Amino acid sequence: MIREHRSREKLEGYYRKFVEEGVLDPNVHPWVAESWLKSRELGIGTEKMDVSRKLPKEEFAALQVKHQDAIDYLSGISEDIREFFQEYNLSLLLIDSDCRVLKSYSLPFYQMTPGEIEGVRVGVEDVGTSSISVAYAHQTPFWMFGPEIWFKSYQDYDTGAAPVSIGGDTAYIVTILCRSYDELPQDAVVSLLMSIKT
């Protein structure tokens, strides 16, 4: 679900109200609200992503080999638009059907090096609310504004995620993270995300 622009100030207020007081404002998007509730229920902290629980190197290498065609295909696309990504501080991830990061392209995702984020599982059970977890739960593209992200340290970004279906099943999720949301129209990032998904 691609959404209209929202007031960051209001979204920040909704988030603080929920995290600090446990009060869920009725204006919070229902899918975000559902994910916030699950994140809290799972006891996921709100400060920073834990990337320590990643696949061992050998297992991850085997997983990348299994998905090499998709990794290479997206590498070609990202290479063609690298300058655009760099100019607007965009990051791109390829995630498998188990919500595990297969490849990080372009700029560091959440200011992490590819080595930090690749092999990490980024489902709601691992990192709380994100565009990835909502897109995965509802099997549809989803745009998330920074103040809706569970981790406070990543709320300076907006992000979109889109499942990629093969034979009727979700095989991958592609995610774009945008830090320069004031400089680049949301529509442009959403169009790029949907083009990559297609």
Sequence and secondary structure as in RCSB ss.txt:
>XXXX:A:sequence
MIREHRSREKLEGYYRKFVEEGVLDPNVHPWVAESWLKSRELGIGTEKMDVSRKLPKEEFAALQVKHQDAIDYLS
GISEDIREFFQEYNLSLLLIDSDCRVLKSYSLPFYQMTPGEIEGVRVGVEDVGTSSISVAYAHQTPFWMFGPEIW
FKSYQDYDTGAAPVSIGGDTAYIVTILCRSYDELPQDAVVSLLMSIKT
>XXXX:A:secstr
       HHHHHHHHHHHHHH    TTS HHHHHHHHHHHHTT  SS     SB  HHHHHHHHHHTHHHHHHHH
HHHHHTHHHHHHTTEEEEEEETTSBEEEEEES GGG  HHHHTTBB SHHHH S HHHHHHHHTS EEE GGGSS
SGGGTT EEEEEEEEETTEEEEEEEEEES TTTS HHHHHHHHHHHH 
